[in-house]
Amino acid sequence: MNSPVSLGIDLGTSELKAILMDLDGNVLAHAGVRLSVSRRHSGWSEQAPQDWWQACVQALGQLRSHPAYTDVACIGLSGQMHGAVLLGADDRVLYPAILWDDSRAVAEAERLGADFADVTGSLPMAGLTAPKLLWLQEHEPEVFKAIDCVLSPKDYLRLCLTGERISEMSDAAGTLWLDVARREWFMPMLRATGLAPWQMPRLVEGGAPSAQLTATQLGLSPAVVIAGGGGDNPVAAVGIGAVHAGDGFITLGTSAAIVAITDHAAGNPASAVHSFCHALPDRWYTMGAMLAGASCLRWVTRLTGMADEQTLLAQVQAQLPIEQVVPLHTPLFLPYLAGERTPHNDPLLRGGFMGLGHDCTPAMLGYAVMEGVGFGLLDALHAVQSAGAQVGACALVGGGARSAYWAQLLANILQREIYTLHGSELSACIGAAKLGFMAVGEGADLLAAGMPIKARYLPDATQRAVLDERYRRFQGLLEAAKGLRA
């Protein structure tokens, strides 16, 4: 009998990825299918859940030719958090999925108030799931009345795979409907959004078996077990081995976050710091989240007409070498292209450049953007520390981790060792595959196994004085930005 293989699936905002992984932690094959986002109105962000399933089928079709595909014994799921998938009684999708970066529910989030924030682990924010349902209740009452279940995005894939409406603790924590310390649905918040417990999926832990495969078109055995899985950040944590209290990491993808693992629920709602359940039992994580991360670099690349990010980064390194102290007059950038969460909790906040001159070059703008994201992460780090979480050396994962320049800049700004990992772009898939193995009683030694370190970046003391002064000026721009809110 062949050794079992785990299929890890990660439903991102811009791409669905899937891997085959063996019990030694080797990635045997991987596949990806791009996804698009619909923005029908300013501030809206939607996807069609049916497109996720089609992307999943396509990705698995790419993996199907690999010999290990027939040895798949389990599936783990990871996915973008905070989205609202609305199902009718027949499991029909009633409305486009409203995504994590959608800001239509600003007023509804304010209306919910902070009364339950210590229980739910977060202040109500437009991007979280619960306020979106209040918006639907007011603006789409017929859709709201027809809702039979609300799922998170990756749990819609589970529904397609198994026919079961099931979620798990980490994604549930991101809805605002969970008591994060007790890890159970919280009735007062459900009532506040006009919902009842029967409209919520059943909950399991991330590494627990949730259901067995019933989808027949995938070429897999019906004995395949689907694990609970988790949201993308906690599952990426499992992937890189951040599973113990005190472990920390930074994600630098479309959005960005600084995450510290804890052994208890530890948030600071007043500073928009989240305390969510980890994808593992008896573990939580404290997170400072930014709504725009590496997407800021993609944006400025388009803005400057560069062929791609690497072309712009090459110019940045040539004109503003990371080894040299940046001139104090270099432009500053506020990275609030999609609003901000930690610590400002303001989805209507917008970004901008300050200090532009006739001598500004695309390289200077590119540097300012990377630095501005770094300063945003420093704001988030201070907020996370205010919740009592300890943050030491941090792994850097996500698309931004491909830039050695950016990694060194973050080490200089955050005054911490930053290290990158081989294979970190697949960390959520790998974490999902690990949870899959847990669900079938395998791979216990994989859980704490990290990824091989690619490079380490230590703070450069010669940069500190200028970066401290630039950070002070960056902070001073916030009130002006608030005065220009949409």
C-alpha positions as CSV (number, residue, x, y, z in Angstrom):
1,M,0.0,0.0,0.0
2,N,1.4,3.4,-0.9
3,S,2.0,6.1,1.7
4,P,-1.0,8.5,2.1
5,V,-0.9,11.9,0.4
6,S,-2.6,15.0,1.6
7,L,-4.3,17.5,-0.7
8,G,-3.9,21.1,0.5
9,I,-6.2,23.7,-1.1
10,D,-5.9,27.5,-0.4
11,L,-8.6,29.8,-1.7
12,G,-7.0,33.2,-2.0
13,T,-8.5,36.4,-3.3
14,S,-6.5,36.4,-6.5
15,E,-5.7,32.8,-6.9
16,L,-6.7,29.3,-5.8
17,K,-3.7,27.1,-5.1
18,A,-3.5,23.3,-4.5
19,I,-0.7,21.0,-3.6
20,L,0.0,17.3,-3.1
21,M,2.1,16.6,0.0
22,D,3.5,13.4,1.4
23,L,4.1,12.4,5.1
24,D,7.7,13.7,4.9
25,G,6.4,17.2,4.2
26,N,7.5,17.1,0.6
27,V,5.4,19.1,-1.9
28,L,5.0,16.6,-4.8
29,A,3.1,18.9,-7.1
30,H,1.3,22.2,-7.1
31,A,-1.2,24.0,-9.3
32,G,-2.9,27.4,-9.4
33,V,-5.9,29.1,-11.1
34,R,-6.3,32.9,-11.1
35,L,-9.4,34.5,-9.8
36,S,-10.9,38.0,-10.4
37,V,-12.7,40.4,-8.2
38,S,-15.8,42.3,-9.1
39,R,-16.1,45.9,-7.9
40,R,-19.6,47.0,-9.0
41,H,-19.6,50.1,-6.9
42,S,-16.9,52.1,-5.2
43,G,-15.8,50.3,-2.0
44,W,-17.5,47.0,-3.0
45,S,-15.5,43.8,-3.5
46,E,-17.3,40.6,-4.6
47,Q,-16.7,37.2,-6.1
48,A,-19.0,34.5,-7.3
49,P,-18.6,31.4,-5.1
50,Q,-19.3,29.2,-8.1
51,D,-16.1,30.5,-9.7
52,W,-14.2,29.2,-6.7
53,W,-15.5,25.8,-7.2
54,Q,-14.7,25.9,-10.9
55,A,-11.2,27.0,-10.1
56,C,-10.9,24.2,-7.6
57,V,-11.9,21.6,-10.2
58,Q,-9.4,23.1,-12.7
59,A,-6.6,23.1,-10.2
60,L,-7.3,19.5,-9.2
61,G,-7.4,18.7,-12.9
62,Q,-3.9,19.9,-13.2
63,L,-2.8,17.7,-10.4
64,R,-4.7,14.6,-11.6
65,S,-1.9,13.5,-13.9
66,H,0.6,13.1,-11.0
67,P,1.0,9.5,-9.8
68,A,0.5,10.5,-6.2
69,Y,-3.0,11.9,-6.9
70,T,-4.6,8.5,-6.5
71,D,-3.0,8.2,-3.1
72,V,-4.8,11.2,-1.7
73,A,-6.3,10.2,1.7
74,C,-7.3,13.6,3.1
75,I,-7.9,17.2,2.1
76,G,-7.2,20.3,4.1
77,L,-8.8,23.7,3.3
78,S,-7.5,27.2,3.7
79,G,-9.1,30.4,2.5
80,Q,-9.6,34.2,2.6
81,M,-11.4,35.2,5.7
82,H,-14.4,37.4,6.6
83,G,-16.3,36.8,3.3
84,A,-20.0,36.3,3.4
85,V,-21.4,33.4,1.3
86,L,-25.2,33.4,1.5
87,L,-27.1,30.2,0.8
88,G,-30.7,29.4,0.4
89,A,-32.5,26.3,1.7
90,D,-31.4,24.4,-1.4
91,D,-27.7,25.5,-1.0
92,R,-28.2,27.8,-3.9
93,V,-26.0,31.0,-3.7
94,L,-28.3,33.9,-3.2
95,Y,-25.9,36.8,-3.7
96,P,-22.3,37.4,-4.7
97,A,-19.9,36.7,-1.9
98,I,-19.0,40.0,-0.1
99,L,-15.2,39.9,0.5
100,W,-12.9,40.9,3.3
101,D,-11.9,44.3,1.7
102,D,-15.5,45.4,1.0
103,S,-16.3,48.6,2.8
104,R,-20.1,49.0,2.2
105,A,-21.0,48.2,5.8
106,V,-19.2,51.1,7.5
107,A,-22.4,52.5,9.1
108,E,-23.6,49.1,10.1
109,A,-20.2,48.3,11.8
110,E,-20.5,51.6,13.8
111,R,-24.1,50.7,14.7
112,L,-23.1,47.4,16.2
113,G,-20.8,49.2,18.6
114,A,-18.1,47.8,20.9
115,D,-20.2,46.2,23.6
116,F,-19.2,42.6,22.6
117,A,-15.7,43.3,21.4
118,D,-14.0,41.6,24.3
119,V,-16.0,38.4,23.6
120,T,-15.8,38.4,19.8
121,G,-12.1,39.4,19.8
122,S,-12.4,42.4,17.6
123,L,-14.3,45.7,17.1
124,P,-17.0,45.6,14.5
125,M,-15.4,46.6,11.2
126,A,-16.9,46.8,7.8
127,G,-14.6,44.1,6.4
128,L,-15.7,41.5,9.0
129,T,-18.7,39.3,8.3
130,A,-21.4,40.4,10.7
131,P,-21.8,44.0,9.6
132,K,-22.3,42.8,6.0
133,L,-25.4,40.9,7.1
134,L,-26.8,44.1,8.7
135,W,-26.2,45.9,5.4
136,L,-28.0,43.1,3.5
137,Q,-30.9,43.2,6.0
138,E,-31.4,46.9,5.2
139,H,-30.5,47.1,1.5
140,E,-31.4,43.6,0.2
141,P,-34.3,42.5,2.5
142,E,-35.5,39.8,0.2
143,V,-32.1,38.2,0.0
144,F,-31.7,38.5,3.7
145,K,-35.1,36.7,4.4
146,A,-34.1,33.8,2.1
147,I,-30.8,33.1,4.0
148,D,-30.7,29.6,5.3
149,C,-26.9,29.5,6.1
150,V,-23.9,31.9,6.0
151,L,-20.6,30.3,5.2
152,S,-17.0,31.5,5.0
153,P,-15.4,31.2,1.5
154,K,-13.3,28.1,2.0
155,D,-16.4,26.4,3.6
156,Y,-18.2,26.8,0.4
157,L,-15.6,24.6,-1.2
158,R,-16.3,22.1,1.6
159,L,-20.0,22.2,0.7
160,C,-19.2,21.4,-2.9
161,L,-16.8,18.6,-1.9
162,T,-19.0,17.0,0.7
163,G,-22.5,18.5,0.7
164,E,-22.0,19.5,4.3
165,R,-22.4,23.0,5.9
166,I,-19.4,23.0,8.3
167,S,-16.9,25.6,9.4
168,E,-14.1,25.7,12.0
169,M,-12.9,27.9,14.8
170,S,-10.4,30.2,13.0
171,D,-12.8,31.3,10.2
172,A,-15.7,31.5,12.6
173,A,-13.6,33.8,14.8
174,G,-13.3,36.2,11.9
175,T,-17.1,36.6,11.5
176,L,-17.7,38.4,14.9
177,W,-20.3,35.8,15.7
178,L,-17.9,33.6,17.8
179,D,-17.1,33.7,21.5
180,V,-13.3,33.4,20.8
181,A,-12.4,32.2,24.3
182,R,-15.1,29.6,24.5
183,R,-14.9,28.7,20.8
184,E,-18.6,28.6,20.3
185,W,-21.3,30.7,18.5
186,F,-22.1,33.8,20.5
187,M,-25.9,34.3,20.7
188,P,-26.0,38.1,21.5
189,M,-24.1,39.0,18.3
190,L,-26.1,36.7,16.2
191,R,-29.3,38.4,17.5
192,A,-27.8,41.8,16.9
193,T,-27.5,41.0,13.2
194,G,-30.9,39.4,12.8
195,L,-29.6,35.8,12.7
196,A,-30.3,32.6,14.6
197,P,-28.0,29.7,15.5
198,W,-29.6,27.4,12.9
199,Q,-28.3,29.6,10.2
200,M,-24.7,29.0,11.3
201,P,-22.7,25.9,10.1
202,R,-21.6,23.2,12.6
203,L,-18.1,23.9,14.0
204,V,-15.1,21.6,14.3
205,E,-11.4,22.2,15.1
206,G,-9.0,22.7,12.2
207,G,-7.3,19.3,12.4
208,A,-10.5,17.4,13.1
209,P,-12.3,15.3,10.4
210,S,-15.3,17.3,9.2
211,A,-16.9,15.1,6.5
212,Q,-16.0,12.7,3.7
213,L,-15.8,13.4,0.0
214,T,-19.0,13.0,-2.0
215,A,-18.0,15.0,-5.2
216,T,-17.6,12.4,-7.9
217,Q,-16.0,14.3,-10.7
218,L,-12.6,14.7,-9.1
219,G,-11.2,11.2,-9.5
220,L,-10.7,10.7,-5.8
221,S,-11.8,8.0,-3.4
222,P,-15.1,8.6,-1.5
223,A,-13.1,7.5,1.6
224,V,-11.1,10.8,1.4
225,V,-11.5,12.8,4.7
226,I,-11.8,16.6,4.7
227,A,-10.3,18.3,7.7
228,G,-11.8,21.4,9.4
229,G,-9.0,23.6,7.9
230,G,-8.9,27.3,8.6
231,G,-8.5,30.9,7.6
232,D,-5.5,31.8,5.5
233,N,-3.4,33.5,8.2
234,P,-3.7,30.7,10.9
235,V,-3.3,28.0,8.3
236,A,-0.2,29.7,6.9
237,A,1.0,29.7,10.5
238,V,0.6,26.0,10.7
239,G,2.5,25.8,7.4
240,I,5.6,27.6,8.6
241,G,5.5,25.9,12.1
242,A,4.2,28.9,14.1
243,V,2.1,26.8,16.5
244,H,3.4,27.7,19.9
245,A,2.8,30.7,22.1
246,G,5.5,33.3,21.3
247,D,5.9,32.4,17.7
248,G,5.3,35.3,15.3
249,F,5.3,36.1,11.6
250,I,4.5,38.8,9.1
251,T,2.4,38.2,6.0
252,L,3.0,40.5,3.1
253,G,0.5,39.6,0.4
254,T,-2.5,41.6,-1.1
255,S,-3.1,42.7,2.5
256,A,-0.5,42.6,5.3
257,A,-0.5,41.5,8.9
258,I,1.7,40.9,11.9
259,V,0.7,37.8,13.9
260,A,1.7,36.6,17.3
261,I,0.6,33.1,18.6
262,T,-0.8,33.0,22.1
263,D,-2.1,30.4,24.5
264,H,-5.2,32.5,25.4
265,A,-7.4,35.0,23.8
266,A,-5.5,38.3,23.9
267,G,-6.7,41.3,21.9
268,N,-7.0,45.1,22.2
269,P,-10.2,46.1,20.5
270,A,-9.6,49.8,21.2
271,S,-6.5,49.7,18.9
272,A,-8.3,47.5,16.3
273,V,-6.1,44.5,17.3
274,H,-7.8,41.2,16.6
275,S,-7.8,38.1,18.9
276,F,-8.8,35.1,16.8
277,C,-8.8,31.4,17.3
278,H,-5.8,29.5,15.8
279,A,-6.5,26.6,13.5
280,L,-5.3,24.3,16.4
281,P,-7.1,23.6,19.7
282,D,-6.1,25.6,22.7
283,R,-4.3,28.2,20.6
284,W,-5.2,31.7,19.6
285,Y,-3.4,34.5,17.8
286,T,-3.2,38.3,18.2
287,M,-3.1,40.1,14.9
288,G,-2.5,43.6,13.6
289,A,-3.9,43.8,10.1
290,M,-3.4,46.2,7.2
291,L,-5.8,46.2,4.3
292,A,-3.2,46.9,1.7
293,G,0.3,45.3,1.6
294,A,2.2,44.1,-1.4
295,S,-0.8,45.3,-3.5
296,C,0.6,48.9,-2.9
297,L,3.7,47.9,-4.8
298,R,1.7,46.4,-7.6
299,W,-0.3,49.7,-7.7
300,V,2.8,52.0,-7.9
301,T,4.3,49.7,-10.6
302,R,1.3,50.3,-12.8
303,L,1.2,54.0,-11.9
304,T,4.8,54.5,-13.0
305,G,4.4,52.4,-16.2
306,M,7.0,49.8,-15.2
307,A,6.9,46.4,-16.8
308,D,6.6,44.6,-13.5
309,E,7.5,44.9,-9.8
310,Q,11.0,43.4,-10.4
311,T,11.8,46.2,-12.9
312,L,10.8,48.9,-10.4
313,L,12.6,47.1,-7.5
314,A,15.8,47.1,-9.6
315,Q,15.6,50.8,-10.0
316,V,15.0,51.3,-6.3
317,Q,18.1,49.3,-5.4
318,A,20.1,51.2,-8.0
319,Q,19.1,54.7,-6.9
320,L,18.5,54.1,-3.2
321,P,20.7,51.2,-2.2
322,I,19.5,49.5,1.0
323,E,23.0,49.7,2.4
324,Q,22.8,53.6,2.4
325,V,20.8,55.9,4.6
326,V,17.8,57.2,2.6
327,P,17.8,61.0,2.2
328,L,15.4,62.6,4.7
329,H,13.6,64.5,1.9
330,T,12.6,61.3,0.1
331,P,8.7,61.3,-0.4
332,L,6.5,59.6,2.2
333,F,3.6,57.3,1.5
334,L,0.5,56.6,3.4
335,P,-0.5,52.9,2.5
336,Y,-4.2,53.3,3.0
337,L,-5.4,52.5,-0.6
338,A,-8.2,50.3,0.8
339,G,-8.6,52.1,4.2
340,E,-7.0,50.6,7.3
341,R,-7.7,48.3,10.2
342,T,-5.0,48.2,12.8
343,P,-4.7,50.6,14.6
344,H,-7.1,53.1,12.9
345,N,-10.2,51.0,12.1
346,D,-11.2,53.3,9.2
347,P,-12.1,51.7,5.9
348,L,-12.7,55.2,4.4
349,L,-9.1,56.4,5.1
350,R,-7.2,56.8,1.9
351,G,-3.5,56.9,1.0
352,G,-1.2,59.4,-0.6
353,F,2.3,60.7,-1.2
354,M,3.7,63.7,0.6
355,G,7.0,65.5,-0.2
356,L,6.9,65.1,-4.0
357,G,9.2,67.4,-6.1
358,H,10.3,67.8,-9.6
359,D,13.3,65.6,-8.9
360,C,11.1,62.6,-7.9
361,T,11.7,59.4,-9.8
362,P,9.8,56.2,-10.1
363,A,12.4,54.6,-7.8
364,M,11.8,57.2,-5.1
365,L,8.0,56.4,-5.3
366,G,8.7,52.7,-5.2
367,Y,10.9,53.1,-2.1
368,A,8.3,55.3,-0.4
369,V,5.6,52.7,-0.9
370,M,7.7,49.9,0.6
371,E,8.7,52.1,3.5
372,G,5.1,53.3,4.0
373,V,3.9,49.7,4.2
374,G,6.7,49.1,6.7
375,F,5.6,52.0,8.8
376,G,2.0,50.7,8.7
377,L,3.3,47.4,10.0
378,L,5.2,49.2,12.8
379,D,1.9,50.9,13.8
380,A,0.4,47.4,13.9
381,L,3.3,46.0,15.9
382,H,2.9,48.6,18.6
383,A,-0.8,47.8,18.7
384,V,-0.2,44.1,19.0
385,Q,2.3,44.7,21.8
386,S,-0.3,46.8,23.6
387,A,-2.4,43.6,23.9
388,G,0.4,41.9,25.8
389,A,1.6,39.7,23.0
390,Q,5.3,39.1,22.7
391,V,6.9,39.6,19.2
392,G,10.5,38.6,18.6
393,A,12.1,37.6,15.3
394,C,9.5,37.2,12.6
395,A,9.3,35.0,9.5
396,L,8.2,37.0,6.4
397,V,5.7,35.2,4.1
398,G,3.7,36.1,1.1
399,G,4.5,37.6,-2.2
400,G,6.4,40.5,-0.7
401,A,8.9,38.1,0.9
402,R,10.5,37.6,-2.6
403,S,12.1,41.0,-2.3
404,A,15.4,40.9,-0.3
405,Y,15.4,44.7,-0.3
406,W,11.9,44.9,1.3
407,A,12.8,42.3,3.9
408,Q,15.9,44.3,5.0
409,L,13.9,47.5,5.0
410,L,11.4,45.8,7.3
411,A,14.1,44.6,9.6
412,N,15.4,48.2,9.8
413,I,12.0,49.7,10.5
414,L,10.7,47.1,12.9
415,Q,14.1,46.7,14.7
416,R,13.8,43.0,14.6
417,E,15.3,40.1,12.8
418,I,13.3,39.2,9.8
419,Y,13.9,35.8,8.0
420,T,12.4,34.4,4.8
421,L,11.7,30.8,4.1
422,H,12.0,28.5,1.2
423,G,8.6,27.6,-0.2
424,S,6.7,30.2,1.9
425,E,4.5,31.2,-1.1
426,L,2.8,27.8,-0.5
427,S,2.6,28.1,3.3
428,A,-1.2,28.2,3.5
429,C,-1.4,25.1,1.2
430,I,1.2,23.3,3.2
431,G,-0.6,24.2,6.5
432,A,-3.9,22.9,5.0
433,A,-2.2,19.7,3.9
434,K,-0.8,19.3,7.5
435,L,-4.3,19.7,8.9
436,G,-5.5,17.1,6.4
437,F,-3.1,14.6,7.8
438,M,-4.1,15.4,11.4
439,A,-7.7,14.6,10.4
440,V,-6.7,11.0,9.5
441,G,-4.3,10.6,12.5
442,E,-1.1,11.0,10.6
443,G,1.7,13.5,10.4
444,A,2.0,14.5,14.1
445,D,5.7,15.2,13.6
446,L,4.9,17.6,10.7
447,L,3.0,20.0,12.9
448,A,5.8,21.8,14.5
449,A,8.2,21.4,11.5
450,G,9.0,24.7,10.0
451,M,10.3,25.5,6.6
452,P,14.0,25.8,5.8
453,I,15.3,29.4,6.3
454,K,16.2,31.1,3.1
455,A,17.8,34.3,4.4
456,R,18.1,36.3,7.6
457,Y,18.0,40.1,7.8
458,L,19.2,42.0,10.9
459,P,18.5,45.6,11.7
460,D,21.1,48.1,10.4
461,A,21.8,50.4,13.3
462,T,23.1,53.2,10.9
463,Q,19.6,53.5,9.4
464,R,17.7,53.9,12.7
465,A,17.9,57.7,13.3
466,V,16.6,58.7,9.9
467,L,13.9,56.0,9.8
468,D,12.8,57.1,13.3
469,E,12.5,60.7,12.1
470,R,10.7,59.6,8.9
471,Y,8.3,57.5,11.0
472,R,7.5,60.5,13.2
473,R,6.7,62.5,10.1
474,F,4.6,59.6,8.7
475,Q,2.5,59.6,11.8
476,G,2.1,63.3,11.6
477,L,0.3,63.0,8.2
478,L,-2.5,60.9,9.6
479,E,-4.7,63.8,10.7
480,A,-4.5,65.4,7.3
481,A,-5.4,62.1,5.7
482,K,-8.5,61.8,8.0
483,G,-9.5,65.3,6.8
484,L,-9.7,64.0,3.3
485,R,-11.8,60.9,4.0
486,A,-14.2,59.9,1.3
